[in-house]
């Protein structure tokens, strides 16, 4: 009977009210069996503030600073467990199982949160306080009495992660295969390829004959065909003199490979190049073949002769054939002009002017006018020669490459070059109109005295030549 009364008394109370345990006073100890705030154990914790109406304070005032142990009052919706501890029952609108995760814990869709209802047997945990309105949410406490959630267990891998793992397997296999191939190649190289013999060097002589007077470079690629080594790394030794016909030897050395005592022959196979000039004489004048020759170009000594005897007993203009033969039997034939006249020049007046050229700055240019003076003292014909004198073989060869047919440096006439003197000469015979245009003077003086005076006034010098 007494027990029934006690149960009835304990069931009486205010509905949907969460009890707020009083904080212990200073000096007050923990009472066994009574739920206490965790702040008394692990530190101070803020108490949730509730606007819900609480149970009137029925505790007596402390006497002589002695605080009695609080006794929970029965209320509607609360029951006592066998130990006599009030166990709260869920309210009509319990808070959802949502809690904030602890600091450092990941939050995902699978995170498991603790219920707002707390086991009162766990160190006196404080039950959650109902929110004052729909817009204010108080986070529930976990099983240890702290506010916040419990970190969720790791999630199983998704389909994408499984797919990535499947893709990485072929890549891993490919890397392993490449590694195996690399190791295999390295082993092969060090065991076999690195021990292969160096390529064999072969030297095949190719130069056996050169033209007399030809310029020959001491280059291994000119004398021989080299395989297994760059010919520029080879050396040539020879006693060759291309300006003298004969037999010579040469040796090509490429590293440890030597090709020695190779024969080379210098031969003259080119016929002489002959340039003739016209000759003017008085009747019954003895003429020589040299009187017709202006220049002979050949690498060896040459001889010349008339094909047929030349007669000068009659006035007129005649063709004369001249045969030129070099020391090695090569032969050329040229035709000259012989003029037989009673008014033929008795001697020549040579007047020269020295100048420069813009195209070849280091060359000296001399222009020579050769006047044939007849027995009457007037000129019979005029021969013009422009001579370019170069200071070095290199400059001469560079200029010679610009020679055109019957023209050099813009000067018209037959072109002659002399490698021995590094000179180039342009020869031309002028008529009366040509000489007038040359000096922009019409008519041009005809007497020897007037011609010499004109050249001297214009910076030239004149001398008398016998032929």
C-alpha positions as CSV (number, residue, x, y, z in Angstrom):
1,X,0.0,0.0,0.0
2,X,2.8,2.3,0.9
3,X,4.5,1.4,-2.3
4,X,1.5,2.2,-4.4
5,X,1.2,5.6,-2.7
6,X,4.8,6.3,-3.5
7,X,4.4,5.3,-7.1
8,X,1.4,7.6,-7.3
9,X,3.3,10.4,-5.8
10,X,6.2,9.9,-8.1
11,X,3.9,10.0,-11.2
12,X,2.6,13.4,-10.3
13,X,4.3,16.3,-12.0
14,X,4.4,18.8,-14.8
15,X,4.1,17.2,-18.3
16,X,6.9,17.6,-20.9
17,X,9.2,19.3,-18.5
18,X,12.9,18.4,-18.4
19,X,14.4,18.6,-14.9
20,X,17.4,20.8,-14.5
21,X,19.7,19.4,-11.8
22,X,21.0,22.0,-9.4
23,X,24.7,22.8,-9.5
24,X,26.6,21.7,-6.4
25,X,27.7,24.4,-4.1
26,X,31.3,25.0,-3.1
27,X,32.4,22.3,-0.7
28,X,29.6,20.0,-1.5
29,X,30.6,16.5,-2.3
30,X,29.0,14.1,-4.7
31,X,26.2,12.1,-3.4
32,X,26.2,8.4,-4.5
33,X,23.3,7.4,-6.5
34,X,22.3,10.9,-7.5
35,X,23.1,12.1,-11.1
36,X,25.6,15.0,-11.1
37,X,26.8,17.4,-13.8
38,X,29.9,16.2,-15.6
39,X,31.4,19.6,-15.0
40,X,32.1,18.4,-11.5
41,X,34.3,15.6,-12.9
42,X,36.1,16.9,-16.1
43,X,35.7,20.6,-15.9
44,X,33.2,23.3,-16.1
45,X,30.5,22.9,-18.7
46,X,27.9,25.5,-19.5
47,X,24.4,24.5,-18.6
48,X,21.7,24.7,-21.2
49,X,19.3,27.5,-20.7
50,X,15.6,26.5,-20.9
51,X,12.6,28.7,-21.2
52,X,10.4,25.8,-20.3
53,X,8.6,26.1,-17.0
54,X,10.5,24.2,-14.3
55,X,9.4,22.4,-11.2
56,X,9.0,24.7,-8.2
57,X,11.9,24.6,-5.9
58,X,10.8,22.5,-3.0
59,X,14.3,22.1,-1.5
60,X,14.8,23.4,1.9
61,X,17.3,26.2,2.6
62,X,20.6,25.0,3.8
63,X,21.1,25.2,7.6
64,X,24.5,25.9,8.9
65,X,25.9,25.8,5.3
66,X,24.9,22.2,5.0
67,X,23.2,21.4,1.8
68,X,20.8,18.5,1.8
69,X,21.0,16.0,-1.0
70,X,18.4,16.8,-3.7
71,X,15.6,14.4,-4.0
72,X,13.9,14.1,-7.4
73,X,10.2,14.8,-7.4
74,X,7.8,12.6,-9.3
75,X,6.2,14.1,-12.3
76,X,4.1,13.0,-15.2
77,X,6.0,11.0,-17.7
78,X,8.8,10.0,-15.3
79,X,9.4,6.7,-13.7
80,X,11.8,5.3,-11.1
81,X,14.1,2.5,-11.9
82,X,14.8,-0.2,-9.3
83,X,17.7,1.8,-8.0
84,X,15.4,4.7,-7.3
85,X,16.8,7.0,-10.0
86,X,14.5,9.0,-12.1
87,X,14.6,7.8,-15.7
88,X,13.2,10.4,-18.2
89,X,10.9,9.2,-20.8
90,X,10.9,10.5,-24.3
91,X,8.8,13.6,-24.9
92,X,6.0,13.9,-27.4
93,X,8.3,15.6,-29.9
94,X,11.7,14.2,-29.3
95,X,14.7,15.9,-31.0
96,X,16.0,14.2,-34.1
97,X,19.0,12.0,-33.9
98,X,21.3,14.8,-35.3
99,X,24.4,16.1,-33.7
100,X,27.4,18.1,-34.6
101,X,30.6,16.0,-35.1
102,X,33.5,16.4,-32.8
103,X,36.4,18.6,-33.9
104,X,38.4,16.7,-36.5
105,X,35.7,14.1,-37.2
106,X,34.6,13.8,-40.9
107,X,30.9,14.4,-41.6
108,X,29.2,12.4,-44.4
109,X,25.9,11.0,-45.2
110,X,26.6,7.8,-43.2
111,X,27.5,9.5,-39.9
112,X,25.8,7.9,-37.0
113,X,24.6,10.3,-34.3
114,X,23.6,9.6,-30.7
115,X,20.1,10.0,-29.5
116,X,19.0,13.0,-27.6
117,X,17.9,10.6,-24.8
118,X,20.8,10.0,-22.5
119,X,21.3,7.0,-20.2
120,X,21.1,8.5,-16.7
121,X,23.4,5.7,-15.5
122,X,26.4,7.1,-17.5
123,X,28.1,9.4,-15.0
124,X,25.0,11.6,-14.5
125,X,24.8,12.8,-18.1
126,X,22.5,15.8,-18.6
127,X,19.4,15.1,-20.9
128,X,18.9,17.4,-23.8
129,X,16.8,20.5,-23.4
130,X,13.9,21.0,-25.6
131,X,14.2,23.9,-28.0
132,X,12.1,27.0,-27.2
133,X,10.8,27.2,-30.7
134,X,11.0,25.6,-34.1
135,X,13.8,27.9,-35.3
136,X,16.2,27.2,-32.4
137,X,17.9,23.8,-32.2
138,X,20.0,22.7,-29.3
139,X,22.5,20.0,-30.2
140,X,21.9,16.7,-28.4
141,X,24.5,15.3,-26.1
142,X,26.4,12.0,-26.7
143,X,26.5,9.1,-24.4
144,X,29.4,10.6,-22.4
145,X,27.3,13.7,-21.7
146,X,29.1,16.0,-24.1
147,X,27.5,18.0,-26.8
148,X,28.3,16.9,-30.3
149,X,28.2,13.7,-32.4
150,X,30.3,10.6,-32.6
151,X,32.6,10.2,-35.7
152,X,31.0,7.9,-38.2
153,X,32.7,4.7,-39.2
154,X,34.6,4.7,-42.6
155,X,32.4,4.3,-45.6
156,X,32.8,1.4,-48.0
157,X,34.5,2.4,-51.4
158,X,32.1,3.7,-54.0
159,X,31.8,2.4,-57.6
160,X,34.1,5.2,-58.8
161,X,36.9,4.2,-56.4
162,X,36.5,0.6,-57.5
163,X,36.8,1.7,-61.1
164,X,39.9,3.7,-60.4
165,X,41.5,0.7,-58.7
166,X,40.7,-1.5,-61.8
167,X,42.2,1.1,-64.2
168,X,45.4,1.3,-62.2
169,X,46.1,-2.4,-62.6
170,X,46.9,-2.2,-66.4
171,X,49.1,0.8,-65.8
172,X,50.9,-1.0,-63.1
173,X,51.4,-4.0,-65.4
174,X,52.7,-1.8,-68.2
175,X,55.2,-0.2,-65.8
176,X,56.4,-3.6,-64.7
177,X,56.8,-4.7,-68.3
178,X,58.7,-1.5,-69.2
179,X,61.0,-2.0,-66.2
180,X,61.7,-5.6,-67.2
181,X,62.5,-4.5,-70.8
182,X,64.8,-1.7,-69.5
183,X,66.7,-4.1,-67.2
184,X,66.9,-6.6,-70.0
185,X,68.3,-4.0,-72.4
186,X,70.8,-2.9,-69.9
187,X,72.0,-6.4,-69.3
188,X,72.3,-7.0,-73.0
189,X,74.2,-3.8,-73.6
190,X,76.8,-4.4,-70.9
191,X,77.2,-8.1,-71.8
192,X,77.2,-7.9,-75.6
193,X,76.7,-4.5,-77.3
194,X,79.3,-2.6,-75.2
195,X,81.9,-5.3,-76.1
196,X,81.4,-5.1,-79.9
197,X,84.4,-4.2,-81.9
198,X,84.8,-0.7,-83.3
199,X,83.8,-0.4,-87.0
200,X,86.6,-1.4,-89.3
201,X,88.3,1.4,-91.2
202,X,88.9,1.0,-94.9
203,X,90.9,3.3,-97.1
204,X,90.4,3.0,-100.9
205,X,92.7,5.3,-103.0
206,X,90.8,7.2,-105.7
207,X,93.2,9.9,-106.9
208,X,95.6,8.5,-109.5
209,X,95.8,11.4,-112.0
210,X,95.7,15.2,-111.9
211,X,96.0,17.8,-114.6
212,X,99.2,19.8,-114.8
213,X,98.9,23.1,-113.1
214,X,95.7,22.1,-111.2
215,X,95.3,23.0,-107.6
216,X,95.0,20.0,-105.3
217,X,93.8,20.2,-101.7
218,X,95.5,18.0,-99.2
219,X,92.2,16.5,-98.0
220,X,91.8,12.8,-97.4
221,X,88.4,12.8,-99.1
222,X,90.1,14.0,-102.3
223,X,92.8,11.3,-102.3
224,X,90.8,8.3,-101.0
225,X,87.4,6.9,-100.0
226,X,87.3,6.3,-96.3
227,X,84.7,4.2,-94.4
228,X,84.4,3.5,-90.7
229,X,85.8,7.0,-89.9
230,X,85.3,10.6,-90.8
231,X,87.8,11.5,-93.5
232,X,88.4,14.9,-91.8
233,X,90.2,12.9,-89.1
234,X,92.6,11.4,-91.6
235,X,96.0,12.7,-92.7
236,X,97.6,12.9,-96.1
237,X,101.3,12.8,-96.8
238,X,102.6,13.3,-100.4
239,X,105.4,14.7,-102.5
240,X,103.0,15.9,-105.1
241,X,103.9,18.9,-107.3
242,X,101.0,19.6,-109.7
243,X,103.0,22.2,-111.6
244,X,105.4,19.5,-112.9
245,X,104.4,16.5,-114.9
246,X,105.5,13.2,-113.4
247,X,104.8,10.4,-111.0
248,X,104.3,10.9,-107.3
249,X,103.2,8.9,-104.2
250,X,100.9,9.7,-101.3
251,X,99.9,8.0,-98.0
252,X,96.6,8.3,-96.2
253,X,96.5,7.6,-92.4
254,X,93.2,7.1,-90.5
255,X,93.9,6.3,-86.9
256,X,95.8,3.0,-86.9
257,X,94.9,2.3,-90.5
258,X,97.4,3.3,-93.2
259,X,97.3,3.2,-96.9
260,X,100.8,4.0,-98.2
261,X,102.8,4.3,-101.4
262,X,99.8,5.1,-103.6
263,X,100.7,6.3,-107.1
264,X,99.6,9.6,-108.6
265,X,100.4,10.9,-112.0
266,X,100.5,14.6,-113.0
267,X,99.7,14.9,-116.7
268,X,99.2,17.7,-119.2
269,X,96.1,16.8,-121.3
270,X,94.8,20.3,-122.1
271,X,95.6,22.1,-125.3
272,X,97.0,25.7,-125.1
273,X,94.6,28.6,-125.2
274,X,95.8,31.2,-127.7
275,X,94.8,34.8,-128.1
276,X,96.1,36.7,-131.2
277,X,96.1,40.3,-132.2
278,X,96.0,42.0,-135.6
279,X,99.2,43.1,-137.2
280,X,99.8,46.1,-139.5
281,X,103.0,46.4,-141.5
282,X,104.3,48.2,-144.5
283,X,105.0,46.2,-147.6
284,X,108.0,43.8,-147.6
285,X,108.2,43.8,-143.8
286,X,109.5,40.7,-142.2
287,X,106.9,39.4,-139.7
288,X,107.4,36.8,-137.0
289,X,104.7,34.5,-135.4
290,X,105.3,36.2,-132.0
291,X,104.1,39.5,-133.6
292,X,100.6,38.0,-133.8
293,X,100.4,36.4,-130.3
294,X,98.7,38.5,-127.6
295,X,98.6,35.7,-125.0
296,X,99.0,31.9,-124.6
297,X,97.5,30.2,-121.6
298,X,98.9,26.7,-120.7
299,X,100.6,25.0,-117.8
300,X,103.7,24.1,-119.7
301,X,106.1,25.7,-122.2
302,X,104.6,26.2,-125.6
303,X,105.9,26.7,-129.1
304,X,104.2,28.4,-132.1
305,X,104.6,28.5,-135.8
306,X,102.8,29.5,-139.0
307,X,100.8,26.8,-140.8
308,X,102.0,28.3,-144.1
309,X,104.6,30.9,-145.0
310,X,103.5,34.6,-144.8
311,X,104.1,37.1,-147.6
312,X,104.0,40.9,-147.2
313,X,105.0,42.0,-150.7
314,X,101.4,43.1,-151.5
315,X,99.1,45.6,-149.8
316,X,95.9,44.1,-148.4
317,X,94.4,42.2,-145.4
318,X,95.2,38.5,-145.0
319,X,94.3,35.7,-142.5
320,X,97.2,33.9,-140.9
321,X,96.9,30.5,-139.2
322,X,99.2,29.9,-136.2
323,X,99.7,26.6,-134.5
324,X,100.6,26.5,-130.8
325,X,101.9,23.3,-129.2
326,X,102.7,22.7,-125.5
327,X,105.6,20.6,-124.1
328,X,103.4,17.5,-123.9
329,X,102.2,17.5,-127.5
330,X,98.8,19.3,-127.0
331,X,98.1,21.5,-129.9
332,X,95.9,24.5,-130.7
333,X,95.3,26.5,-133.9
334,X,94.4,30.2,-134.0
335,X,93.8,32.6,-136.9
336,X,95.2,36.2,-136.9
337,X,94.8,39.2,-139.2
338,X,97.7,40.7,-141.2
339,X,97.3,44.2,-142.7
340,X,99.9,45.3,-145.3
341,X,99.7,49.1,-146.0
342,X,102.1,51.8,-147.1
343,X,100.6,54.0,-144.3
344,X,101.2,51.4,-141.6
345,X,102.5,52.6,-138.2
346,X,106.2,53.2,-137.9
347,X,106.1,53.3,-134.1
348,X,103.6,53.5,-131.2
349,X,102.7,56.3,-128.8
350,X,101.6,54.8,-125.4
351,X,99.6,57.0,-123.0
352,X,98.5,55.8,-119.6
353,X,96.1,56.9,-116.8
354,X,96.0,55.4,-113.3
355,X,92.7,55.1,-111.5
356,X,90.7,52.9,-109.1
357,X,87.6,50.8,-109.3
358,X,84.6,50.7,-106.9
359,X,84.0,47.0,-107.2
360,X,87.6,46.0,-106.4
361,X,88.9,48.5,-103.8
362,X,92.3,47.0,-103.4
363,X,93.1,46.8,-107.1
364,X,95.1,49.3,-109.1
365,X,93.6,50.1,-112.5
366,X,95.8,51.3,-115.4
367,X,94.2,52.4,-118.7
368,X,96.6,52.4,-121.7
369,X,96.0,53.9,-125.1
370,X,98.4,52.7,-127.7
371,X,98.4,54.9,-130.9
372,X,100.0,53.6,-134.1
373,X,101.9,56.5,-135.7
374,X,102.3,56.4,-139.4
375,X,105.1,57.8,-141.5
376,X,103.1,61.0,-141.9
377,X,102.9,61.5,-138.1
378,X,99.3,60.7,-137.7
379,X,97.7,57.8,-135.8
380,X,96.8,54.8,-137.9
381,X,95.0,52.7,-135.3
382,X,94.3,52.8,-131.6
383,X,94.5,49.8,-129.2
384,X,93.1,50.2,-125.6
385,X,94.2,48.0,-122.7
386,X,92.7,48.2,-119.2
387,X,94.9,46.4,-116.7
388,X,93.7,45.4,-113.1
389,X,96.6,44.6,-110.8
390,X,95.7,42.8,-107.5
391,X,97.9,42.6,-104.4
392,X,97.2,38.9,-103.5
393,X,96.3,35.6,-105.2
394,X,93.0,35.5,-103.1
395,X,91.9,38.8,-104.5
396,X,92.9,37.9,-108.0
397,X,90.9,34.6,-107.9
398,X,87.9,36.3,-106.4
399,X,87.9,38.9,-109.3
400,X,88.5,36.2,-111.9
401,X,85.3,34.5,-110.9
402,X,83.3,37.5,-112.1
403,X,84.7,37.5,-115.7
404,X,82.1,37.5,-118.4
405,X,82.5,36.6,-122.1
406,X,84.4,39.6,-123.6
407,X,83.7,41.7,-120.5
408,X,85.1,42.4,-117.0
409,X,84.0,45.0,-114.5
410,X,81.8,46.6,-117.2
411,X,84.7,47.1,-119.7
412,X,84.2,45.5,-123.1
413,X,86.9,43.6,-125.0
414,X,88.9,40.4,-124.9
415,X,89.8,39.4,-121.4
416,X,93.2,38.0,-120.4
417,X,94.2,36.8,-116.9
418,X,97.7,36.1,-115.6
419,X,97.9,34.0,-112.5
420,X,101.6,34.6,-112.1
421,X,101.3,38.4,-111.9
422,X,97.8,38.4,-110.3
423,X,96.5,40.7,-113.2
424,X,93.6,40.8,-115.5
425,X,93.7,42.7,-118.9
426,X,90.9,43.8,-121.2
427,X,92.0,44.5,-124.8
428,X,90.1,46.3,-127.5
429,X,90.9,48.1,-130.8
430,X,89.1,51.5,-131.2
431,X,87.9,53.3,-134.3
432,X,87.6,57.0,-134.8
433,X,84.1,57.2,-133.5
434,X,85.0,55.0,-130.5
435,X,87.9,57.3,-129.4
436,X,85.7,60.4,-129.8
437,X,83.0,58.9,-127.6
438,X,85.7,57.7,-125.1
439,X,86.9,61.2,-124.4
440,X,83.7,63.1,-125.3
441,X,85.8,65.0,-127.8
442,X,84.9,65.4,-131.4
443,X,86.8,65.4,-133.5
444,X,89.6,63.7,-131.6
445,X,93.1,65.0,-132.4
446,X,94.9,63.0,-135.1
447,X,98.5,64.1,-134.8
448,X,101.0,62.7,-132.4
449,X,101.8,66.1,-130.8
450,X,98.1,66.9,-130.2
451,X,97.3,63.5,-128.7
452,X,100.3,63.6,-126.3
453,X,99.4,67.2,-125.2
454,X,95.7,66.2,-124.5
455,X,96.8,63.2,-122.3
456,X,99.3,65.3,-120.4
457,X,96.7,68.0,-119.6
458,X,94.3,65.4,-118.2
459,X,96.9,63.7,-115.8
460,X,98.2,61.1,-118.2
461,X,101.8,60.3,-119.3
462,X,102.9,59.2,-122.8
463,X,106.0,57.3,-124.0
464,X,107.2,56.1,-127.5
465,X,107.2,52.3,-128.2
466,X,109.0,50.7,-131.1
467,X,106.2,48.1,-131.6
